[in-house]
Amino acid sequence: MNLPENQSAGVQVDVRVRQADLGRDGSTSTIGTARWLEDARIRLRLHRFERLVGEGRFGPFRIVLVGQRVSRLAPAGPAGTRVQVHTGVRRVGRSSVTFGQEVMVGDKRVGSGDATVVLADKSGPLRLPDELIADLDVMRLPETGLAGRPADTRLRPERLRRAHYSYWAPLRSRIGDVDSNQHVNFIALATWYDERQHLPGRGRRHRPARRTARRPRGEPGLMPYPPQRPTSAPL
């Protein structure tokens, strides 16, 4: 990946399609698109904030992904194809920031997504420092977002309850789904949604009276799943 020298001109990151990004149809999968969006966010340069942290005036902290939406809008490929990921800021809160992203191949829009992240320590979310807000302000998108969508993409409370979904499918978490923090990584979570799309049938119809015991994240067990990818995936 290459970063442009002038990040203010679109905050563009160039990506070459990898073999691992391709799905069953030979074009980029939704999971591959999610990896590109994450790569682009990681490579954003926040000079004021980086200087603040380097001088020891902020931290320690960790970056927590609290919600994400990824859309594969059109096929992209084969391996070696160059795509461009454009990243901007939709919303800045007291302790969180929401990024809006688009994936382009030439003039064709092939993917998009949103991601909300929080800076936190052991006590919980941290207030964003002024230096970070100043860096983010430079990347603010128009109020309506990248594709005419509302800037605020908060998760609706009813979508956190299984009863909201008509169908669910059982899947088992695997050892490879657990990261070094002993939690299921968001990319692994996205693969579960993707695998659900390829399961035969539509899954099981929800029965309101049925209850499934809670299990720690990463421990093998039955996982309830909605029939479609949600617009946000809380972790």
Sequence and secondary structure as in RCSB ss.txt:
>XXXX:A:sequence
MNLPENQSAGVQVDVRVRQADLGRDGSTSTIGTARWLEDARIRLRLHRFERLVGEGRFGPFRIVLVGQRVSRLAP
AGPAGTRVQVHTGVRRVGRSSVTFGQEVMVGDKRVGSGDATVVLADKSGPLRLPDELIADLDVMRLPETGLAGRP
ADTRLRPERLRRAHYSYWAPLRSRIGDVDSNQHVNFIALATWYDERQHLPGRGRRHRPARRTARRPRGEPGLMPY
PPQRPTSAPL
>XXXX:A:secstr
 B  S TTTT EEEEE  GGGB TTSSB HHHHHHHHHHHHHT   HHHHHHHHTTSS   EEEEEEEEEEE S 
  STT EEEEEEEEEEE SSEEEEEEEEEETTEEEEEEEEEEEEEETTEE    HHHHHHHHTTB  TT TTS  
S     GGGGSGGG SEE   B  GGGB TTSSB HHHHHHHHHHHHHSSS  EE  TT       TTS  B   
 SS  S    
